Amino acid sequence: MMDYKIEGIEREVFFKTARSDGKGGQHVNKVETKVEAWWPVTQTSLLSNDEKERILQKLAHKINKAGYLVCVASDTRSQLENKLIALKKIQLLIAQSLIVPKKRKNTKPTKGSIEKRLDSKKKQSAKKSNRSATDWK
């Protein structure tokens, strides 16, 4: 698994809690275990401007108008565990969006693939010519 921990992000993330849906019975109705982690992408001092732009482009659907990356976790019945899960989600999203994909190099088709393509074209042509109207009498 890739290392996606960004140092110091814990200081910039702030959390909001809410009542969670899901398992827990009456406990769900009383305790705020759902956690939203908010990270200010535009105001962060941890990343360069190029990295911020990359994140803003890649994660545009998860960033609100105020410039915050928002992650929600309500997986467990513990608020603390949900905070850790939300923080890990944010770090994973950031790390994945900072990966620069390699450019594709164009390659020539292999001799085998060229021969295979030409052979199938010949077979198709023969099939069509066998169906021609000159054969019908």
C-alpha positions in Angstrom: 0.0 0.0 0.0 1.3 3.4 -0.8 2.3 5.9 1.9 -0.2 8.8 1.8 0.4 10.5 5.1 0.8 14.3 4.8 2.7 15.7 7.7 0.9 18.5 9.7 -2.5 18.2 8.0 -4.1 17.3 11.4 -3.5 21.0 12.5 -5.3 22.4 9.5 -8.4 20.0 9.5 -11.3 20.9 11.6 -14.2 18.6 12.4 -18.0 18.9 12.6 -20.2 16.3 14.2 -23.8 15.3 13.6 -26.1 12.5 14.5 -25.3 9.5 12.4 -27.7 7.1 10.7 -27.2 3.4 10.6 -26.7 0.8 13.3 -26.9 1.6 16.9 -30.6 1.6 17.8 -31.6 4.3 20.3 -27.9 5.2 20.7 -28.0 6.7 17.2 -30.7 9.2 18.3 -28.7 10.5 21.2 -25.0 10.7 20.2 -23.3 12.6 17.5 -20.9 10.1 16.0 -21.0 11.1 12.3 -17.9 13.3 11.6 -17.3 15.7 8.8 -13.6 16.6 8.2 -13.0 20.0 6.6 -9.7 21.0 5.1 -9.0 24.4 3.6 -7.3 23.6 0.2 -6.7 27.2 -0.8 -5.4 28.4 2.6 -3.1 25.5 3.3 0.6 26.2 3.8 1.6 22.5 3.4 1.4 22.5 -0.4 2.8 24.5 -3.3 0.5 26.5 -5.6 0.9 23.9 -8.3 -0.2 21.1 -6.0 -3.1 23.2 -4.8 -4.2 23.7 -8.4 -3.9 20.0 -9.1 -6.1 19.2 -6.1 -8.7 21.8 -7.0 -9.0 20.3 -10.5 -9.0 16.7 -9.5 -11.3 17.0 -6.5 -13.6 19.7 -7.7 -16.7 17.6 -6.9 -15.6 17.2 -3.3 -14.6 20.8 -2.7 -17.2 23.4 -1.7 -17.5 27.0 -2.8 -15.6 28.2 0.2 -12.6 26.1 -0.9 -12.9 23.3 1.7 -12.3 19.6 1.0 -15.0 17.8 2.9 -15.0 14.1 3.9 -17.7 12.4 5.9 -17.3 9.3 8.0 -20.1 7.5 9.9 -18.7 3.9 9.7 -18.4 3.2 13.4 -20.3 4.0 16.6 -17.3 5.9 18.0 -16.8 9.5 17.2 -13.0 9.2 17.7 -12.7 6.3 15.2 -14.8 8.3 12.7 -12.5 11.3 13.1 -9.5 9.1 12.3 -11.3 7.5 9.3 -12.3 10.9 7.9 -8.7 12.2 8.4 -7.3 9.1 6.5 -9.9 9.6 3.7 -8.7 13.2 3.3 -5.1 12.2 3.2 -5.8 9.4 0.7 -7.7 11.8 -1.6 -4.9 14.4 -1.5 -2.2 11.8 -2.1 -4.1 10.3 -5.1 -4.8 13.7 -6.6 -1.1 14.6 -6.5 0.0 11.6 -8.5 1.0 12.8 -12.0 0.1 10.2 -14.6 2.9 9.1 -17.0 2.5 10.2 -20.6 1.7 7.4 -23.0 4.3 6.6 -25.6 2.9 5.7 -29.1 4.1 2.3 -30.2 3.9 0.6 -33.6 1.8 -2.4 -34.0 3.7 -5.7 -33.9 4.2 -7.8 -37.1 2.0 -10.5 -35.7 -0.9 -8.1 -35.1 -0.5 -6.6 -38.6 -0.5 -10.1 -40.2 -3.6 -11.1 -38.1 -5.5 -8.0 -39.2 -4.6 -8.5 -42.9 -5.5 -12.2 -42.7 -9.0 -11.4 -41.2 -9.5 -8.8 -43.9 -8.8 -11.4 -46.6 -11.1 -13.9 -45.0 -13.9 -11.3 -44.8 -13.3 -10.3 -48.4 -13.5 -13.9 -49.5 -16.7 -14.4 -47.6 -18.3 -11.4 -49.2 -17.1 -12.3 -52.7 -18.6 -15.8 -52.3 -21.9 -14.2 -51.7 -21.9 -12.1 -54.9 -24.8 -12.2 -57.3 -22.8 -13.7 -60.1 -22.9 -17.1 -58.4 -26.7 -17.2 -58.5 -28.2 -18.7 -61.6 
